[in-house]
Amino acid sequence: MATQSVRLPDDLAQRLAHISAATKRSKSSFLVEALERYLDEVEDLEIALSRVRDPGSKWIDHAEVKRDLGLD
């Protein structure tokens, strides 16, 4: 496992210390979980943007989706 250093604003560091103490979890575990969630979101966004930017992408409008799903 790699070790990283990060500089946190004082207020964020205090919040992290407080929640860590209150839950008896390490600060590191919170940082890892937060980073995993954030990176998952960014990766999903990048996939979506690459599809939007692809000139060969097929677009389906909302009405067509509703019709295909029988939601009319």
C-alpha positions in Angstrom: 0.0 0.0 0.0 1.3 3.4 -0.9 1.6 6.3 1.5 0.5 9.8 0.3 0.7 13.2 2.0 -2.1 15.7 1.6 -2.6 19.2 2.9 -6.1 19.9 4.3 -7.6 23.2 5.1 -7.9 23.5 8.9 -11.7 23.2 9.0 -11.7 20.1 7.0 -8.9 18.5 9.1 -10.9 19.3 12.2 -14.1 17.8 10.8 -12.1 14.7 9.8 -10.6 14.4 13.3 -14.0 14.8 14.9 -15.7 12.2 12.8 -12.8 9.8 13.2 -12.9 10.1 17.0 -16.7 9.8 17.1 -16.8 6.7 15.0 -13.5 5.1 16.2 -12.4 4.8 12.6 -9.1 6.0 11.3 -8.8 9.3 9.4 -7.1 7.3 6.7 -10.2 5.0 6.2 -12.4 8.1 5.7 -9.9 9.6 3.2 -9.7 6.3 1.2 -13.5 5.9 1.1 -14.0 9.5 0.1 -11.4 9.3 -2.6 -12.8 6.0 -4.0 -16.3 7.5 -4.2 -15.0 10.7 -5.9 -12.9 8.8 -8.4 -15.8 6.5 -9.2 -17.9 9.6 -10.0 -15.2 11.2 -12.1 -14.6 8.0 -14.1 -18.3 7.7 -14.8 -18.5 11.3 -15.9 -15.5 10.8 -18.2 -17.2 7.8 -19.8 -20.4 9.8 -20.3 -18.6 12.7 -21.7 -16.7 10.5 -24.2 -20.0 9.1 -25.4 -21.5 12.6 -25.7 -18.5 13.8 -27.7 -18.5 10.7 -30.0 -19.9 11.9 -33.4 -21.2 8.4 -34.0 -23.3 8.2 -30.9 -27.0 7.5 -31.4 -29.3 9.8 -29.5 -32.8 8.8 -28.2 -35.1 11.5 -27.0 -37.1 11.3 -23.8 -40.4 10.6 -25.6 -38.9 7.6 -27.5 -37.5 6.2 -24.2 -40.9 6.4 -22.5 -42.5 4.8 -25.5 -40.0 2.0 -25.7 -40.5 1.3 -21.9 -44.3 1.4 -22.3 -44.6 4.5 -20.1 -46.8 6.5 -22.4 
